[in-house]
Amino acid sequence: MDKQLFGYIDKNTPIHRINSIAKLIFFIIATATLMFTYDTRFLLGMSLFSLILLKVSQIKWQDIKLFVYLILVFSVMNLLAVYVVSPEYGVELYGTRHVLWEGYGRFTLTKEQLFYEFNLLLKYLSTVPLILVFLFTTNPSEFASSFNRIGIPYRVAYAISLTLRYIPDIQEDFLAIKSAQDARGISGEEDESFKDKAQSVGRILIPLIISSFERIETVSHAMMLRRFGTKKKRTWYVEKPLKGSDYAVIACGIGVLGLFTLTLYLNKQRFYNPFL
């Protein structure tokens, strides 16, 4: 059977052993700074750091390739859309204009626009590995307890945990239904028309939706029988105390925030401008 699209994989790596609350704090700080900054030096450093984390976590390419391909397609489409909508935005941003290609009409190619879109690409390259590392190395129950410990209501945290646990189950159901239809000879073939392929997908989605509702109903009844949500607080079986390595990860997140603040001070803005 094919591997799941994405989700927690239990391994014994330094990343897996880090407390989920420490990973969550670092993840929030790192992603927030990466979304806000356009300093190329900071983005390059974080991209390299993210790829190192991905390597240390021992995540296999087979486990993430579909997710990476989807992100790659989205990234290319987004970069093209940015250029089509505003081909001179880099010029407005950096205050200079170095033309590489005159183009046609308003569509010109400048160094400033290329540099701006290169920064956008670095944002994806630095953020996506962090997301993959966090998803693949964090137990969903630990993830929920982390949210609860930083002040998120435990009902919301538990809903997030159930969602993360349910994603692999959805794929398993999808593959099981598809295999059953393949055995009956009613699945879509590669040479079928788009309409026939859409109908084949519909024949899979309908039983998948029905089985999903049945699973949701079962989980809801089980939680009601256990009087879930009747108390204002709850304890977590998987909650673990913070260790020295966990505090080191939190300190690393604070260090990332410090570097980001330094770039703001040096640049006097969130953009690094090499054209001045």
Buried (B, 14 or more C-beta within 10 A) or exposed (E): EEBBBBBBBEEEEEBBEBBBBBBBBBBEBBBEBBEEBBBBBBBBBBBEBBBEBBEBBBBEEEBBEBBEEEBEEEBEEBBEEBBEEBBBBBBEBBEBBBEEEEEEEEEBBBBBBBBBBBBBBBBBBBBBBBBBBBBBBBBBBBBBBBBBBEEEEBEEBBEBBBEBBBBBBBBEBBBBBBEEBEEEEEBBEEEEEEEEBEEBEEBBEEBBEEBBEEBEEEEEEEEEEEEBEEEEEBEBEBBEEBEEEBEEBBEBBEEBBEBBEEBBEEBEEBBBBEBE
